[in-house]
Every structure is written in structure tokens, then in C-alpha cells.
Amino acid sequence: MKKLLTALKRFAAVGAAALAIASLQPLSSAQAAPSPVVGGTRATQGEFPFMVRLSMGCGGALYTQQIVLTAAHCVSGTGANTSITATAGVVDLQSTTGRVQVKSTYVYRAPGYNGNGKDWALIKLASPITTQSTLKIATTTQYNTGTFTIAGWGSASEGGAQQRYLLKATVPFVSDATCRTYSGYSGLVASDEICAGYAAGGTDTCQGDSGGPMFRRDASNAWIQVGIVSWGIGCARANAPGVYSEVSTFASAIASAAATL
């Protein structure tokens, strides 16, 4: 029941006229998070070149130049699919400078996905997006703690409208034990989900950010993806962190599936 009630927190279907226009929840002035993201910070052009906006109202990241990693709950199932348009190369979704738009050809959804964990999927594109870099994924739990970066075009408030510009924020790791103490989080799948957020709320992913990456710097100071935006209770509420699919748990399965596409 958990996912039925909360997964749509991160997903927001959009029409063609409003193709994937979204942003992150702004930060509360009462929050202890770093001040640069108070009110939401707009990402600069080229800052996160791996970010992808999907036309069904989700986010994603370039796993390869022709495969997007996103959330299972963003897609209907595995099979041929030419209905999804991926937009990359821009912070401003209305800008045509540098913008690349490519249709999907195939979708692979995590086997056994039923709304509890295993929230990942791959979307193969009709042609590679060669102008943008990919985002490597964590293959061990080494980077599953600390402070993470989240970025997306989702709603700027719970239930709010999708936005035009890519925004970014930072959120801290929340342990499984702590996360499970919050109301509505007892069903956390500790083996393959990560919680992140501030106890006081104020910054979070929101509707329209589903499938987007949660990432941090690795030992070489390169970006590495540790999570996929999955679910939560509302947006940026106190004692209600965001929940992210744990990429390292599925790294081998993701690689194997990608090799078949």
C-alpha cells in the first residue's frame, strides 16, 4: 500500500504542450541545509550534462549515450516503445540551443517490480546522445552515505506545477533505522532503498522528479549515481525524507540488461 499512496509523489504525467517542465522543492529558510540552495538553486548550463527529461513526466540520467536509467514506476513494462521522448543538453527546457531530443525504441523494466523496491528501468533511445556525458553508477555501497546532490525539473511545491529550469539541491543520508521510525516509512525496503533528507524538511525531490539521479562525488571527485528518485510522503515535509532506489544493489543487473538492449 505504501507505494500506491506515495510513489506518485515523484511522478507527474505531462502533456506534449508542457513537455517535461519541472523543478525541485525549494529549501525552507528554517532548514539547516547549506544556504546556496535556499529557495532552490538553478543549475548552470552544462553543470549536469547527464541529466535527461522524459516526456511522460519523469527524469533520468544517461547510463550510456543511448540508454537512460530511470525509475520502474515511470514506465508501463518491458518491450518495444517509441512513445517516450528524451530531452537532454539544456537546463532551460524551452531553449533550443544545444537541446537534443530523441525518441525511445525499447523499455526494460526491472524484473519482478511490483511497487515495493526494484524501482529501476532502462530506456533505449533511437540514436545516441553524443553531445552529453554519461553518469557512472555505484557498484558497491562505498558511496551510499554522506551528502548527496539531487537535480530535476519537478514541482516547486507539493502538488505544484512543473517548472521550466533544472534546479539542484543537497540532502543528507538518513539511516534505514531512522527512516523507518517516520510515519509511513515502515515499509522501507532496506535491502535496496536509501533515504535522504532533513528532519525539518524543506528540501526534497517532488512530483516530476521520479527516475532522476541522486549522486555525489567519488574518490576521484567525479560524479557517481547512488540513487534513483522513487517515493516519499508528500514533498519536503518534516520527518518525511525522500526514498531512492539503491543503485549499487542493482548495478550488476543494470549492466547485464543494458548489454542486451
Secondary structure as the mmCIF struct_conf table of DSSP 4:
data_model
#
loop_
_struct_conf.conf_type_id
_struct_conf.id
_struct_conf.beg_label_comp_id
_struct_conf.beg_label_asym_id
_struct_conf.beg_label_seq_id
_struct_conf.end_label_comp_id
_struct_conf.end_label_asym_id
_struct_conf.end_label_seq_id
HELX_RH_AL_P HELX_RH_AL_P1 LYS A 2 THR A 6
HELX_RH_3T_P HELX_RH_3T_P1 ALA A 7 LYS A 9
TURN_TY1_P TURN_TY1_P1 ARG A 10 ARG A 10
HELX_RH_3T_P HELX_RH_3T_P2 ALA A 16 ALA A 18
TURN_TY1_P TURN_TY1_P2 LEU A 19 ALA A 20
STRN STRN1 SER A 23 SER A 23
HELX_LH_PP_P HELX_LH_PP_P1 LEU A 24 LEU A 24
STRN STRN2 GLN A 25 GLN A 25
HELX_LH_PP_P HELX_LH_PP_P2 PRO A 26 PRO A 26
STRN STRN3 LEU A 27 LEU A 27
HELX_LH_PP_P HELX_LH_PP_P3 SER A 28 SER A 28
TURN_TY1_P TURN_TY1_P3 SER A 29 ALA A 30
BEND BEND1 ALA A 33 ALA A 33
HELX_RH_3T_P HELX_RH_3T_P3 SER A 35 VAL A 37
STRN STRN4 VAL A 38 VAL A 38
TURN_TY1_P TURN_TY1_P4 GLY A 39 GLY A 39
STRN STRN5 THR A 41 ARG A 42
HELX_LH_PP_P HELX_LH_PP_P4 ALA A 43 THR A 44
TURN_TY1_P TURN_TY1_P5 GLN A 45 GLY A 46
BEND BEND2 GLU A 47 PHE A 48
TURN_TY1_P TURN_TY1_P6 PRO A 49 PHE A 50
STRN STRN6 MET A 51 LEU A 54
TURN_TY1_P TURN_TY1_P7 SER A 55 GLY A 57
STRN STRN7 CYS A 58 THR A 64
TURN_TY1_P TURN_TY1_P8 GLN A 65 GLN A 66
STRN STRN8 ILE A 67 THR A 70
HELX_RH_3T_P HELX_RH_3T_P4 ALA A 72 CYS A 74
BEND BEND3 VAL A 75 VAL A 75
BEND BEND4 THR A 78 THR A 78
STRN STRN9 GLY A 79 ALA A 80
STRN STRN10 THR A 85 ALA A 88
BEND BEND5 GLY A 89 GLY A 89
BEND BEND6 VAL A 91 VAL A 91
STRN STRN11 ASP A 92 ASP A 92
TURN_TY1_P TURN_TY1_P9 LEU A 93 GLN A 94
TURN_TY1_P TURN_TY1_P10 THR A 97 GLY A 98
STRN STRN12 VAL A 100 ARG A 109
HELX_LH_PP_P HELX_LH_PP_P5 ALA A 110 ALA A 110
TURN_TY1_P TURN_TY1_P11 PRO A 111 GLY A 112
BEND BEND7 ASN A 114 GLY A 117
STRN STRN13 ALA A 121 LEU A 125
BEND BEND8 ALA A 126 SER A 127
TURN_TY1_P TURN_TY1_P12 THR A 130 THR A 131
BEND BEND9 GLN A 132 GLN A 132
STRN STRN14 LYS A 136 ILE A 137
BEND BEND10 THR A 139 THR A 140
HELX_RH_3T_P HELX_RH_3T_P5 THR A 141 TYR A 143
BEND BEND11 ASN A 144 GLY A 146
STRN STRN15 THR A 147 GLY A 152
STRN STRN16 TRP A 153 TRP A 153
BEND BEND12 ALA A 156 SER A 157
TURN_TY1_P TURN_TY1_P13 GLU A 158 GLY A 159
BEND BEND13 ARG A 164 ARG A 164
STRN STRN17 TYR A 165 TYR A 165
STRN STRN18 LEU A 167 VAL A 174
HELX_RH_AL_P HELX_RH_AL_P2 ASP A 176 THR A 181
BEND BEND14 TYR A 182 TYR A 182
TURN_TY1_P TURN_TY1_P14 SER A 183 GLY A 184
TURN_TY1_P TURN_TY1_P15 SER A 186 GLY A 187
TURN_TY1_P TURN_TY1_P16 ALA A 190 ASP A 192
STRN STRN19 GLU A 193 ALA A 196
TURN_TY1_P TURN_TY1_P17 ALA A 199 ALA A 200
STRN STRN20 ASP A 204 ASP A 204
TURN_TY1_P TURN_TY1_P18 GLN A 207 GLY A 208
TURN_TY1_P TURN_TY1_P19 SER A 210 GLY A 211
STRN STRN21 PRO A 213 ARG A 217
TURN_TY1_P TURN_TY1_P20 ALA A 219 SER A 220
BEND BEND15 ASN A 221 ASN A 221
STRN STRN22 TRP A 223 TRP A 231
BEND BEND16 ILE A 233 ALA A 236
TURN_TY1_P TURN_TY1_P21 ALA A 238 ASN A 239
STRN STRN23 GLY A 242 GLU A 246
HELX_RH_AL_P HELX_RH_AL_P3 VAL A 247 THR A 260
#
